[in-house]
Amino acid sequence: MSERKRKTFSADFKAKVALEAIHGVKTLNEIAQEYDVHPVQVSNWKKELQQQASSLFEQKRGPTPVDPVQDPEKLYSEIGRLKVELEWLKKKSGISR
């Protein structure tokens, strides 16, 4: 009995194949033959991409707000760093207290 290893595909590869299938320039069979995958697999990746495409736009972009209650140690270290910078700048500029 011959043992065949199952092929694993990266997410980038799946996305590339699915996007090509969505474009519709080539048939699913042509795409499957080009990328050496089964046509049903191409169809499944295409459907999955179409179903999950809306979730890409649900999240708001931009930096996530920092909750001070969640990580006070990070904020204290930032305050300390800024104090050191301020003291250094005062010293270099000749401003004394």
N, C-alpha and C positions, 0 to 999 in steps of 0.2 A: 504494500500500500504506500503510495507516495504522499509525503507530507508537504503541504503547501502552506507557506507563511501568508498570513493575512496582510494585505497592504494597508498602511496607515498614511493618511494624507494630512498635510498641515492645513490650518485654517485659511492661510493665504492662498493655497492652491485651490481649496474648495470655493473660496470667494471668486477667484479668477475664472474658474470653470463656470460657476453659476452666473456670473455677470455676462460672460460670453453667451450663455444660453438665453439670458433675458434679452440681449441685444437682438437676437433672432436672425443674424446674418447667415449663420450656418444651422443645419438641422442638428437635433440632439445626437443622432447617429454619427454625424461628421465630427462633432465635438468630442464624443466619447472615443472615437477611433483616434483622433489627434492626441488626446491626453491619456490614452490607454486605460480607460475606465469603462464600466458598463453603462449603457444608455439610461437604465433605470436609476442608477446612482446620480447621473447628471440631472435627471428630472427631479429626484428627491432634493438635491442641493439647491436647485432653482426654486422649488416650492418653499423650502426652508428660508431662503433668502427673502423671498417675497413676503412671507408671513412675519418675519422678524425685522423687516426694514423700518417699520414705523417706530419700533422701540429705540432706534438710533436717535430719533429726534425728540423723544420724551424727556430726556434729561436736559437740565439747564447747563449751559456752558459757563466757564469762568471758575475762578478759584473757590474751593469750598470754604465756607466761613469757619473760623476756629472758635470752638466753644471754650471759653476760659475755664469753665467748671470741669471740663473734660481733661484738660492738660495744663494745670497751673505751673508745673515744673518748666515747661517750655517757655511760658511767658516770663517767669522769673529769670531764666537764663538770658532771655532777650533783653530784659531790663538791665541786668548786670553788664551785658556787652555794650549797651548804649551808654551807660554811665561811664564805663572805661573810655569809650571813644570821646565822650564829651570832655572828660578830664584831660585827655591827651590833647584835644583841640584847644582847650583853654590854655594849657601849658605852652603849646607851640605858638599860639597867637599872642601870648604875653598878657592875657586877661587873668587877673588874680581875684580871688574872692575877698 
